[in-house]
Amino acid sequence: MTRVNLLLATGLIGSSLLLVNSAYETRRLFSALERAKAEQRQLDSEYKRLDAERQVQSTHLRVERVARERLQMRTVTPAVTHWVNERPSDAALPSPGTSGNPGTATAAPAGPPAGARP
């Protein structure tokens, strides 16, 4: 009989310790969940604030003003258009009618594209 009582007492103490541990773990996890929810609310409000600030900063008029003042950009006009003429390398393109030997290629004269105004 004492063995049975001792076994039951041991089982009761073990289950009590597991219950206490389970309650502690539940409180710890609930606390962590509440902290995460509070952080989520704070991050959501910060995101909304930053999104509103981004919308204010990216208006067309502000971007154009910053481009003119800080970057010293201006509107494109035909008077400030510069044409870049790239002369292909003699070795890059073989001329028509050759066997593809790069040494025999000749370059076409460089000039503005067809239909372009000077």
N, C-alpha and C positions, 0 to 999 in steps of 0.2 A: 504494500500500500504506500509506503514512503517513497518508493521508486516512482510510482505513478504520480504522486503529489509533486515530487521533485521535477519530473518531466513536464507536468502541467505548469508549474511555476516558471520553469525555464522558457517554455513556449509563450507564456503570458508576458514575461519580461521582454523577450525577443520581439513579439508583435507590438508591444508598447513602444519600444525603441524605433521600430520601423514606422509606426504611426507618427511619432514625434519628428523623425527625419523627413517623412513625406510632407507633413504640415510646414516644416521649415523650408523645404524646397519649393513648395507651392507659394509661400509668401515671398521668397526670393525671386521666383519667376514673375509673379504678379508685379512686384516692385520694378523689375527690369522692363516689363511690358509698359507700365505707366511712364517710366522715363523715356522709352522709345516713342510713345505717343506724344509726349510733351515736346520732344525733339522734332518729331514730324510736324507738329503744329507750328513750331518756330521756323522750320525750314520752309514750310508752305507760305507763311507770311513774308519771309525774306524773298522767296521766289516771286511772289506777286509784286513786291516793292521793286525788285530788280527788273522785272518784265515791264512795269510801268515806266521806269527810268529809261530802259532801252527804247521803248516806243517814243518817248520824248526826244531822246538823243538821235533817233534815226529818221526824223522828219526830213522831207526833201529839201526844204529851205535851209535847215541847219547843215545838212551834208554839203550842199552847194556853197554855203558861206565858209565852212571849214576848208573846203577844197580851194576856194579862192584865196583865203587869208593864210592858212598854214602851209598848204602845199603849193601855193602860187600857181594854180591851174587856171586856165581860161578856156572860153568856148572856142571850138575849132572853126576856123574860117579858111577859105581858099588861100588867103594871103599868107597863112602860117603853115600851109601844107608842104611837107618836104618829101620828095620821092627818093627812095633808096634803090640804087641800081646795083644788083648783085651780078657780078660777072662769074659765070661758072668756071671752075678749074678746067684746064686743058685735059687733065687726066680723068676728070669726073664723068664726062659724057662723050661718047664717040660720035662723030659726025655721021649723018645718014650715008649709006653706001660704002662704009668702010667695014672691015672685017671685025671690028670691035677692039682693035689694037689701040690702047690708050695713047700711044705715042703719036698716032696719026690724026687725032681729033683736033678740030679747030673750033674756036669759040665764036658764037654769034655776037654781033655788035650789041652793046648794052644801050638801053634807052627806056623811056617810060612805057608802061603797058599800053597796048592798043586801045584807042578810044579815050585815053586819059588826057586831061587838059594840062598843059605845062604851067 
